[in-house]
Amino acid sequence: MANAPTTNPALLLDNQLCFALYSASLAMTKLYKPLLESLGLTYPQYLVMLVLWEQNGQTVSALGERLSLDSGTLTPLLKRMEQAGLLERQRCADDERRVQVFLSAGGAELQTRAARVPGCVVQQTGCALPELMALTQQLKQLRAQISAAQAP
């Protein structure tokens, strides 16, 4: 005998914030895929490049913190990017346990080609820029509130 459908609105998939965020994230990643393929980047690589274009010479731990990635995920990603000629990793002279990440000449030059990506994303969303900026701020605030609630 099949279970009766739920009438509790709190248990409906379309009423779940988590699902709205998850499905929006999937759609956004799908939107970025062809734009980034033309640059030879994956989405996680693009995020690393954005951080380095903003401030070159980050430590691996600072990159991980900024991108919410652990070293087990970030280190292989950085190795592949270094092999692709996008960046260089160097041990810090004053503390060899720390590794700094610098843009290579090719990684720095890629910034010019990547400059069109945000505009293409805005256009493909069909939303006005102020609307997208407000949504971004709301999501940042939500992330901060969730993080604060989970802090020990």
C-alpha positions as CSV (number, residue, x, y, z in Angstrom):
1,M,0.0,0.0,0.0
2,A,1.5,3.4,-1.0
3,N,1.9,6.1,1.5
4,A,-0.6,8.9,1.4
5,P,0.9,12.2,0.0
6,T,2.0,14.7,2.6
7,T,-0.2,17.7,3.2
8,N,2.4,19.3,5.5
9,P,3.8,22.3,3.6
10,A,7.0,22.2,5.6
11,L,7.8,18.8,4.0
12,L,7.1,19.8,0.4
13,L,10.2,19.8,-1.8
14,D,9.4,23.1,-3.4
15,N,9.1,24.8,0.0
16,Q,12.7,23.8,1.0
17,L,15.3,26.6,1.1
18,C,18.0,23.9,0.8
19,F,16.6,22.6,-2.5
20,A,16.1,26.1,-3.9
21,L,19.7,26.9,-3.2
22,Y,21.0,23.5,-4.4
23,S,19.0,23.6,-7.7
24,A,20.0,27.3,-8.3
25,S,23.6,26.3,-7.7
26,L,23.4,23.6,-10.3
27,A,21.8,25.9,-12.8
28,M,24.4,28.6,-12.2
29,T,27.3,26.1,-12.6
30,K,25.6,24.9,-15.9
31,L,25.4,28.5,-17.0
32,Y,29.1,29.1,-16.3
33,K,30.3,25.8,-18.0
34,P,30.5,27.0,-21.6
35,L,31.9,30.4,-20.6
36,L,34.7,28.8,-18.6
37,E,35.4,26.1,-21.2
38,S,36.4,28.8,-23.6
39,L,39.0,29.9,-21.0
40,G,40.2,26.3,-20.3
41,L,38.9,26.5,-16.7
42,T,36.7,24.5,-14.5
43,Y,34.4,26.3,-12.1
44,P,36.6,25.6,-9.0
45,Q,39.7,26.8,-11.0
46,Y,37.8,30.0,-12.0
47,L,37.2,30.7,-8.3
48,V,40.9,30.2,-7.5
49,M,41.7,32.6,-10.3
50,L,39.2,35.2,-9.1
51,V,40.9,35.2,-5.7
52,L,44.4,35.5,-7.2
53,W,43.4,38.2,-9.6
54,E,42.0,40.1,-6.6
55,Q,45.2,39.5,-4.5
56,N,48.1,37.6,-5.9
57,G,50.5,35.7,-3.6
58,Q,47.9,34.1,-1.3
59,T,48.9,31.2,0.9
60,V,47.2,27.9,0.3
61,S,45.5,28.1,3.7
62,A,44.2,31.6,2.9
63,L,42.9,30.4,-0.5
64,G,41.2,27.5,1.2
65,E,39.6,29.7,3.8
66,R,38.4,32.2,1.2
67,L,36.9,29.5,-1.0
68,S,35.7,27.2,1.8
69,L,37.8,24.3,0.5
70,D,39.9,22.0,2.6
71,S,43.5,21.3,1.7
72,G,42.7,17.8,0.4
73,T,40.5,19.3,-2.2
74,L,42.5,22.5,-2.9
75,T,46.0,21.0,-3.2
76,P,45.3,18.7,-6.2
77,L,43.3,21.5,-7.8
78,L,46.3,23.8,-7.5
79,K,48.7,21.1,-8.8
80,R,46.6,20.8,-11.9
81,M,46.5,24.5,-12.4
82,E,50.3,24.7,-12.0
83,Q,50.7,22.0,-14.6
84,A,48.4,24.0,-16.9
85,G,50.7,27.0,-16.5
86,L,48.2,29.2,-14.7
87,L,50.0,29.6,-11.4
88,E,53.1,28.8,-9.4
89,R,53.4,27.5,-5.9
90,Q,56.4,28.5,-3.7
91,R,57.3,27.6,-0.2
92,C,57.6,30.6,2.1
93,A,61.2,31.5,2.9
94,D,60.5,32.3,6.5
95,D,58.2,29.2,7.1
96,E,58.6,26.3,4.7
97,R,55.4,24.7,6.0
98,R,53.5,27.5,4.3
99,V,53.0,27.6,0.5
100,Q,52.2,30.7,-1.4
101,V,50.4,30.7,-4.7
102,F,51.2,33.2,-7.5
103,L,49.8,33.8,-10.9
104,S,52.0,32.8,-13.8
105,A,52.2,35.2,-16.8
106,G,49.6,33.0,-18.5
107,G,47.3,33.2,-15.5
108,A,47.6,36.9,-15.3
109,E,46.9,37.3,-19.0
110,L,43.8,35.1,-18.7
111,Q,42.2,37.8,-16.6
112,T,41.6,40.0,-19.7
113,R,39.8,37.2,-21.5
114,A,37.8,36.4,-18.3
115,A,36.5,39.9,-18.0
116,R,33.5,39.2,-20.2
117,V,32.3,36.3,-18.0
118,P,30.4,38.4,-15.4
119,G,28.5,40.4,-18.0
120,C,27.5,37.2,-19.8
121,V,26.2,35.7,-16.6
122,V,24.2,38.8,-15.8
123,Q,22.7,38.8,-19.3
124,Q,21.8,35.1,-19.2
125,T,20.1,35.3,-15.8
126,G,17.6,37.8,-17.2
127,C,17.9,39.8,-14.0
128,A,18.9,43.4,-13.5
129,L,22.3,44.0,-12.0
130,P,21.0,45.7,-8.8
131,E,18.6,42.7,-8.3
132,L,21.6,40.2,-8.6
133,M,23.7,42.3,-6.3
134,A,20.9,42.4,-3.7
135,L,20.5,38.7,-4.0
136,T,24.2,38.2,-3.5
137,Q,24.2,40.3,-0.4
138,Q,21.2,38.3,1.0
139,L,23.0,35.0,0.4
140,K,26.2,36.3,2.0
141,Q,24.2,37.3,5.1
142,L,22.4,33.9,5.1
143,R,25.8,32.1,4.9
144,A,27.2,34.2,7.8
145,Q,24.1,33.6,10.0
146,I,24.4,29.8,9.3
147,S,28.1,29.8,10.1
148,A,27.6,31.8,13.3
149,A,24.9,29.4,14.4
150,Q,27.2,26.4,13.8
151,A,30.2,28.0,15.6
152,P,31.2,26.2,18.8
